[in-house]
Amino acid sequence: MEDLRKIVNDLIDKADMTEQGIADELRSLGVEISQPSINRLKNGTVKRPSFKVGRALVELHRKHVQAA
């Protein structure tokens, strides 16, 4: 599986999203997550989030980064 830390950083750097924007979009997909949780993922503090969070981040990355 892809490195979620890299995925979050790609979303911020390449898709020009904010931590809050990532959290908001994930919540719109039914994934309960907060901006501080996104920050912990970005900084590598959280290494193993739930499967649902990981899967949603991969999908968000495909939508915003890989599609560009």
Biopython code that builds the backbone (N, CA, C, O; Angstrom):
import numpy as np
from Bio.PDB.StructureBuilder import StructureBuilder

atoms = [
    (1, "MET", "N", (0.842, -1.190, 0.000)),
    (1, "MET", "CA", (0.000, 0.000, 0.000)),
    (1, "MET", "C", (0.882, 1.246, 0.000)),
    (1, "MET", "O", (1.985, 1.252, 0.548)),
    (2, "GLU", "N", (0.381, 2.266, -0.610)),
    (2, "GLU", "CA", (1.145, 3.503, -0.706)),
    (2, "GLU", "C", (1.335, 4.129, 0.670)),
    (2, "GLU", "O", (0.539, 3.905, 1.582)),
    (3, "ASP", "N", (2.380, 4.904, 0.805)),
    (3, "ASP", "CA", (2.682, 5.593, 2.047)),
    (3, "ASP", "C", (1.676, 6.732, 2.253)),
    (3, "ASP", "O", (1.643, 7.684, 1.474)),
    (4, "LEU", "N", (0.864, 6.628, 3.296)),
    (4, "LEU", "CA", (-0.177, 7.629, 3.528)),
    (4, "LEU", "C", (0.408, 9.000, 3.856)),
    (4, "LEU", "O", (-0.202, 10.024, 3.548)),
    (5, "ARG", "N", (1.564, 9.024, 4.466)),
    (5, "ARG", "CA", (2.217, 10.313, 4.736)),
    (5, "ARG", "C", (2.516, 11.029, 3.419)),
    (5, "ARG", "O", (2.273, 12.229, 3.291)),
    (6, "LYS", "N", (3.040, 10.294, 2.450)),
    (6, "LYS", "CA", (3.331, 10.867, 1.133)),
    (6, "LYS", "C", (2.047, 11.306, 0.444)),
    (6, "LYS", "O", (2.014, 12.353, -0.204)),
    (7, "ILE", "N", (1.003, 10.519, 0.579)),
    (7, "ILE", "CA", (-0.275, 10.854, -0.049)),
    (7, "ILE", "C", (-0.807, 12.177, 0.497)),
    (7, "ILE", "O", (-1.221, 13.046, -0.271)),
    (8, "VAL", "N", (-0.797, 12.329, 1.809)),
    (8, "VAL", "CA", (-1.285, 13.580, 2.407)),
    (8, "VAL", "C", (-0.423, 14.749, 1.946)),
    (8, "VAL", "O", (-0.948, 15.803, 1.588)),
    (9, "ASN", "N", (0.895, 14.571, 1.952)),
    (9, "ASN", "CA", (1.775, 15.651, 1.507)),
    (9, "ASN", "C", (1.582, 15.965, 0.027)),
    (9, "ASN", "O", (1.646, 17.131, -0.361)),
    (10, "ASP", "N", (1.350, 14.958, -0.804)),
    (10, "ASP", "CA", (1.049, 15.198, -2.224)),
    (10, "ASP", "C", (-0.230, 16.007, -2.379)),
    (10, "ASP", "O", (-0.283, 16.931, -3.191)),
    (11, "LEU", "N", (-1.252, 15.673, -1.615)),
    (11, "LEU", "CA", (-2.522, 16.405, -1.703)),
    (11, "LEU", "C", (-2.322, 17.873, -1.345)),
    (11, "LEU", "O", (-2.931, 18.758, -1.944)),
    (12, "ILE", "N", (-1.465, 18.117, -0.365)),
    (12, "ILE", "CA", (-1.200, 19.502, 0.049)),
    (12, "ILE", "C", (-0.319, 20.218, -0.978)),
    (12, "ILE", "O", (-0.613, 21.348, -1.369)),
    (13, "ASP", "N", (0.745, 19.571, -1.409)),
    (13, "ASP", "CA", (1.714, 20.222, -2.297)),
    (13, "ASP", "C", (1.285, 20.252, -3.765)),
    (13, "ASP", "O", (1.421, 21.280, -4.429)),
    (14, "LYS", "N", (0.773, 19.141, -4.270)),
    (14, "LYS", "CA", (0.476, 19.038, -5.701)),
    (14, "LYS", "C", (-0.964, 19.396, -6.053)),
    (14, "LYS", "O", (-1.235, 19.880, -7.151)),
    (15, "ALA", "N", (-1.887, 19.158, -5.122)),
    (15, "ALA", "CA", (-3.291, 19.464, -5.409)),
    (15, "ALA", "C", (-3.728, 20.749, -4.720)),
    (15, "ALA", "O", (-4.888, 21.150, -4.808)),
    (16, "ASP", "N", (-2.777, 21.396, -4.027)),
    (16, "ASP", "CA", (-3.026, 22.672, -3.358)),
    (16, "ASP", "C", (-4.202, 22.596, -2.383)),
    (16, "ASP", "O", (-5.011, 23.519, -2.297)),
    (17, "MET", "N", (-4.284, 21.489, -1.655)),
    (17, "MET", "CA", (-5.325, 21.326, -0.652)),
    (17, "MET", "C", (-4.756, 21.679, 0.716)),
    (17, "MET", "O", (-3.543, 21.640, 0.922)),
    (18, "THR", "N", (-5.632, 22.019, 1.637)),
    (18, "THR", "CA", (-5.231, 22.243, 3.022)),
    (18, "THR", "C", (-5.568, 20.999, 3.832)),
    (18, "THR", "O", (-6.322, 20.138, 3.379)),
    (19, "GLU", "N", (-5.010, 20.912, 5.024)),
    (19, "GLU", "CA", (-5.362, 19.798, 5.909)),
    (19, "GLU", "C", (-6.867, 19.796, 6.170)),
    (19, "GLU", "O", (-7.508, 18.745, 6.159)),
    (20, "GLN", "N", (-7.418, 20.985, 6.403)),
    (20, "GLN", "CA", (-8.857, 21.093, 6.652)),
    (20, "GLN", "C", (-9.646, 20.684, 5.416)),
    (20, "GLN", "O", (-10.675, 20.019, 5.534)),
    (21, "GLY", "N", (-9.184, 21.070, 4.243)),
    (21, "GLY", "CA", (-9.860, 20.699, 3.001)),
    (21, "GLY", "C", (-9.869, 19.191, 2.789)),
    (21, "GLY", "O", (-10.861, 18.629, 2.324)),
    (22, "ILE", "N", (-8.762, 18.537, 3.129)),
    (22, "ILE", "CA", (-8.694, 17.080, 3.013)),
    (22, "ILE", "C", (-9.702, 16.449, 3.970)),
    (22, "ILE", "O", (-10.460, 15.557, 3.588)),
    (23, "ALA", "N", (-9.703, 16.921, 5.220)),
    (23, "ALA", "CA", (-10.638, 16.387, 6.214)),
    (23, "ALA", "C", (-12.083, 16.609, 5.771)),
    (23, "ALA", "O", (-12.917, 15.712, 5.893)),
    (24, "ASP", "N", (-12.379, 17.800, 5.260)),
    (24, "ASP", "CA", (-13.749, 18.107, 4.806)),
    (24, "ASP", "C", (-14.174, 17.186, 3.674)),
    (24, "ASP", "O", (-15.292, 16.672, 3.675)),
    (25, "GLU", "N", (-13.289, 16.974, 2.711)),
    (25, "GLU", "CA", (-13.644, 16.117, 1.581)),
    (25, "GLU", "C", (-13.832, 14.661, 2.021)),
    (25, "GLU", "O", (-14.737, 13.976, 1.544)),
    (26, "LEU", "N", (-12.982, 14.200, 2.919)),
    (26, "LEU", "CA", (-13.143, 12.840, 3.426)),
    (26, "LEU", "C", (-14.454, 12.701, 4.197)),
    (26, "LEU", "O", (-15.139, 11.685, 4.080)),
    (27, "ARG", "N", (-14.807, 13.724, 4.988)),
    (27, "ARG", "CA", (-16.082, 13.672, 5.716)),
    (27, "ARG", "C", (-17.264, 13.657, 4.761)),
    (27, "ARG", "O", (-18.281, 13.024, 5.041)),
    (28, "SER", "N", (-17.136, 14.349, 3.635)),
    (28, "SER", "CA", (-18.228, 14.333, 2.651)),
    (28, "SER", "C", (-18.393, 12.949, 2.035)),
    (28, "SER", "O", (-19.444, 12.630, 1.480)),
    (29, "LEU", "N", (-17.344, 12.124, 2.138)),
    (29, "LEU", "CA", (-17.396, 10.745, 1.646)),
    (29, "LEU", "C", (-17.810, 9.764, 2.743)),
    (29, "LEU", "O", (-17.840, 8.553, 2.523)),
    (30, "GLY", "N", (-18.129, 10.296, 3.925)),
    (30, "GLY", "CA", (-18.585, 9.451, 5.013)),
    (30, "GLY", "C", (-17.493, 8.949, 5.934)),
    (30, "GLY", "O", (-17.723, 8.045, 6.737)),
    (31, "VAL", "N", (-16.298, 9.530, 5.828)),
    (31, "VAL", "CA", (-15.174, 9.124, 6.680)),
    (31, "VAL", "C", (-15.030, 10.172, 7.780)),
    (31, "VAL", "O", (-14.766, 11.342, 7.506)),
    (32, "GLU", "N", (-15.206, 9.741, 9.015)),
    (32, "GLU", "CA", (-15.082, 10.662, 10.136)),
    (32, "GLU", "C", (-13.613, 10.882, 10.462)),
    (32, "GLU", "O", (-12.925, 9.984, 10.948)),
    (33, "ILE", "N", (-13.147, 12.096, 10.186)),
    (33, "ILE", "CA", (-11.748, 12.452, 10.450)),
    (33, "ILE", "C", (-11.681, 13.950, 10.665)),
    (33, "ILE", "O", (-12.492, 14.701, 10.124)),
    (34, "SER", "N", (-10.713, 14.382, 11.455)),
    (34, "SER", "CA", (-10.553, 15.798, 11.767)),
    (34, "SER", "C", (-9.267, 16.340, 11.148)),
    (34, "SER", "O", (-8.405, 15.579, 10.708)),
    (35, "GLN", "N", (-9.155, 17.661, 11.123)),
    (35, "GLN", "CA", (-7.927, 18.294, 10.628)),
    (35, "GLN", "C", (-6.715, 17.884, 11.460)),
    (35, "GLN", "O", (-5.661, 17.603, 10.891)),
    (36, "PRO", "N", (-6.831, 17.840, 12.812)),
    (36, "PRO", "CA", (-5.662, 17.382, 13.579)),
    (36, "PRO", "C", (-5.236, 15.947, 13.233)),
    (36, "PRO", "O", (-4.049, 15.627, 13.286)),
    (37, "SER", "N", (-6.184, 15.098, 12.884)),
    (37, "SER", "CA", (-5.828, 13.734, 12.475)),
    (37, "SER", "C", (-5.077, 13.741, 11.153)),
    (37, "SER", "O", (-4.139, 12.966, 10.968)),
    (38, "ILE", "N", (-5.484, 14.614, 10.227)),
    (38, "ILE", "CA", (-4.762, 14.751, 8.955)),
    (38, "ILE", "C", (-3.347, 15.240, 9.234)),
    (38, "ILE", "O", (-2.394, 14.766, 8.615)),
    (39, "ASN", "N", (-3.202, 16.179, 10.157)),
    (39, "ASN", "CA", (-1.876, 16.688, 10.516)),
    (39, "ASN", "C", (-1.005, 15.580, 11.089)),
    (39, "ASN", "O", (0.180, 15.500, 10.765)),
    (40, "ARG", "N", (-1.566, 14.732, 11.928)),
    (40, "ARG", "CA", (-0.792, 13.624, 12.499)),
    (40, "ARG", "C", (-0.369, 12.635, 11.419)),
    (40, "ARG", "O", (0.727, 12.080, 11.485)),
    (41, "LEU", "N", (-1.224, 12.411, 10.429)),
    (41, "LEU", "CA", (-0.849, 11.551, 9.297)),
    (41, "LEU", "C", (0.280, 12.193, 8.503)),
    (41, "LEU", "O", (1.248, 11.528, 8.133)),
    (42, "LYS", "N", (0.147, 13.488, 8.246)),
    (42, "LYS", "CA", (1.156, 14.225, 7.464)),
    (42, "LYS", "C", (2.519, 14.183, 8.138)),
    (42, "LYS", "O", (3.545, 14.058, 7.469)),
    (43, "ASN", "N", (2.527, 14.285, 9.452)),
    (43, "ASN", "CA", (3.786, 14.323, 10.189)),
    (43, "ASN", "C", (4.311, 12.945, 10.566)),
    (43, "ASN", "O", (5.389, 12.832, 11.150)),
    (44, "GLY", "N", (3.567, 11.905, 10.239)),
    (44, "GLY", "CA", (4.016, 10.551, 10.521)),
    (44, "GLY", "C", (3.768, 10.087, 11.937)),
    (44, "GLY", "O", (4.245, 9.023, 12.331)),
    (45, "THR", "N", (3.017, 10.878, 12.727)),
    (45, "THR", "CA", (2.709, 10.492, 14.095)),
    (45, "THR", "C", (1.790, 9.277, 14.115)),
    (45, "THR", "O", (1.953, 8.378, 14.939)),
    (46, "VAL", "N", (0.828, 9.258, 13.205)),
    (46, "VAL", "CA", (-0.071, 8.114, 13.067)),
    (46, "VAL", "C", (0.449, 7.273, 11.915)),
    (46, "VAL", "O", (0.542, 7.749, 10.784)),
    (47, "LYS", "N", (0.778, 6.055, 12.195)),
    (47, "LYS", "CA", (1.351, 5.185, 11.167)),
    (47, "LYS", "C", (0.321, 4.219, 10.580)),
    (47, "LYS", "O", (0.453, 3.795, 9.432)),
    (48, "ARG", "N", (-0.700, 3.872, 11.362)),
    (48, "ARG", "CA", (-1.665, 2.874, 10.913)),
    (48, "ARG", "C", (-3.093, 3.349, 11.182)),
    (48, "ARG", "O", (-3.717, 2.922, 12.153)),
    (49, "PRO", "N", (-3.608, 4.227, 10.330)),
    (49, "PRO", "CA", (-4.996, 4.657, 10.511)),
    (49, "PRO", "C", (-5.944, 3.517, 10.131)),
    (49, "PRO", "O", (-5.511, 2.461, 9.667)),
    (50, "SER", "N", (-7.211, 3.744, 10.331)),
    (50, "SER", "CA", (-8.184, 2.718, 9.960)),
    (50, "SER", "C", (-8.133, 2.457, 8.452)),
    (50, "SER", "O", (-7.699, 3.304, 7.671)),
    (51, "PHE", "N", (-8.578, 1.292, 8.077)),
    (51, "PHE", "CA", (-8.622, 0.932, 6.663)),
    (51, "PHE", "C", (-9.468, 1.937, 5.884)),
    (51, "PHE", "O", (-9.112, 2.331, 4.773)),
    (52, "LYS", "N", (-10.590, 2.345, 6.474)),
    (52, "LYS", "CA", (-11.503, 3.272, 5.806)),
    (52, "LYS", "C", (-10.809, 4.610, 5.511)),
    (52, "LYS", "O", (-10.982, 5.171, 4.429)),
    (53, "VAL", "N", (-10.042, 5.108, 6.447)),
    (53, "VAL", "CA", (-9.308, 6.365, 6.247)),
    (53, "VAL", "C", (-8.245, 6.178, 5.164)),
    (53, "VAL", "O", (-8.127, 7.003, 4.258)),
    (54, "GLY", "N", (-7.478, 5.100, 5.258)),
    (54, "GLY", "CA", (-6.433, 4.845, 4.264)),
    (54, "GLY", "C", (-6.985, 4.721, 2.863)),
    (54, "GLY", "O", (-6.453, 5.306, 1.920)),
    (55, "ARG", "N", (-8.054, 3.956, 2.730)),
    (55, "ARG", "CA", (-8.668, 3.762, 1.413)),
    (55, "ARG", "C", (-9.187, 5.084, 0.844)),
    (55, "ARG", "O", (-9.004, 5.369, -0.340)),
    (56, "ALA", "N", (-9.829, 5.880, 1.683)),
    (56, "ALA", "CA", (-10.370, 7.165, 1.227)),
    (56, "ALA", "C", (-9.252, 8.109, 0.801)),
    (56, "ALA", "O", (-9.397, 8.832, -0.185)),
    (57, "LEU", "N", (-8.141, 8.111, 1.530)),
    (57, "LEU", "CA", (-7.010, 8.961, 1.149)),
    (57, "LEU", "C", (-6.420, 8.536, -0.189)),
    (57, "LEU", "O", (-6.067, 9.384, -1.009)),
    (58, "VAL", "N", (-6.313, 7.238, -0.412)),
    (58, "VAL", "CA", (-5.809, 6.744, -1.701)),
    (58, "VAL", "C", (-6.735, 7.189, -2.829)),
    (58, "VAL", "O", (-6.264, 7.623, -3.881)),
    (59, "GLU", "N", (-8.036, 7.089, -2.625)),
    (59, "GLU", "CA", (-8.994, 7.509, -3.644)),
    (59, "GLU", "C", (-8.918, 9.017, -3.893)),
    (59, "GLU", "O", (-8.977, 9.463, -5.039)),
    (60, "LEU", "N", (-8.787, 9.796, -2.823)),
    (60, "LEU", "CA", (-8.667, 11.248, -2.956)),
    (60, "LEU", "C", (-7.400, 11.601, -3.740)),
    (60, "LEU", "O", (-7.410, 12.521, -4.558)),
    (61, "HIS", "N", (-6.329, 10.881, -3.494)),
    (61, "HIS", "CA", (-5.064, 11.086, -4.202)),
    (61, "HIS", "C", (-5.245, 10.782, -5.693)),
    (61, "HIS", "O", (-4.770, 11.532, -6.545)),
    (62, "ARG", "N", (-5.920, 9.697, -5.997)),
    (62, "ARG", "CA", (-6.173, 9.361, -7.406)),
    (62, "ARG", "C", (-6.984, 10.454, -8.097)),
    (62, "ARG", "O", (-6.710, 10.815, -9.242)),
    (63, "LYS", "N", (-7.960, 10.963, -7.407)),
    (63, "LYS", "CA", (-8.848, 11.987, -7.967)),
    (63, "LYS", "C", (-8.127, 13.310, -8.208)),
    (63, "LYS", "O", (-8.303, 13.932, -9.256)),
    (64, "HIS", "N", (-7.317, 13.742, -7.244)),
    (64, "HIS", "CA", (-6.742, 15.088, -7.312)),
    (64, "HIS", "C", (-5.307, 15.143, -7.821)),
    (64, "HIS", "O", (-4.913, 16.143, -8.420)),
    (65, "VAL", "N", (-4.520, 14.102, -7.603)),
    (65, "VAL", "CA", (-3.097, 14.152, -7.967)),
    (65, "VAL", "C", (-2.811, 13.321, -9.210)),
    (65, "VAL", "O", (-2.233, 13.825, -10.173)),
    (66, "GLN", "N", (-3.202, 12.077, -9.196)),
    (66, "GLN", "CA", (-2.887, 11.199, -10.322)),
    (66, "GLN", "C", (-3.664, 11.567, -11.571)),
    (66, "GLN", "O", (-3.185, 11.335, -12.681)),
    (67, "ALA", "N", (-4.844, 12.130, -11.420)),
    (67, "ALA", "CA", (-5.653, 12.494, -12.582)),
    (67, "ALA", "C", (-5.141, 13.761, -13.257)),
    (67, "ALA", "O", (-5.468, 14.036, -14.412)),
    (68, "ALA", "N", (-4.339, 14.525, -12.532)),
    (68, "ALA", "CA", (-3.859, 15.807, -13.087)),
    (68, "ALA", "C", (-2.771, 15.621, -14.114)),
    (68, "ALA", "O", (-2.270, 16.600, -14.667)),
]
sb = StructureBuilder()
sb.init_structure("model")
sb.init_model(0)
sb.init_chain("A")
sb.init_seg("    ")
for serial, (resi, resn, name, xyz) in enumerate(atoms, 1):
    if name == "N":
        sb.init_residue(resn, " ", resi, " ")
    sb.init_atom(name, np.array(xyz, "f"), 0.0, 1.0, " ", f" {name:<3s}", serial, name[0])
structure = sb.get_structure()
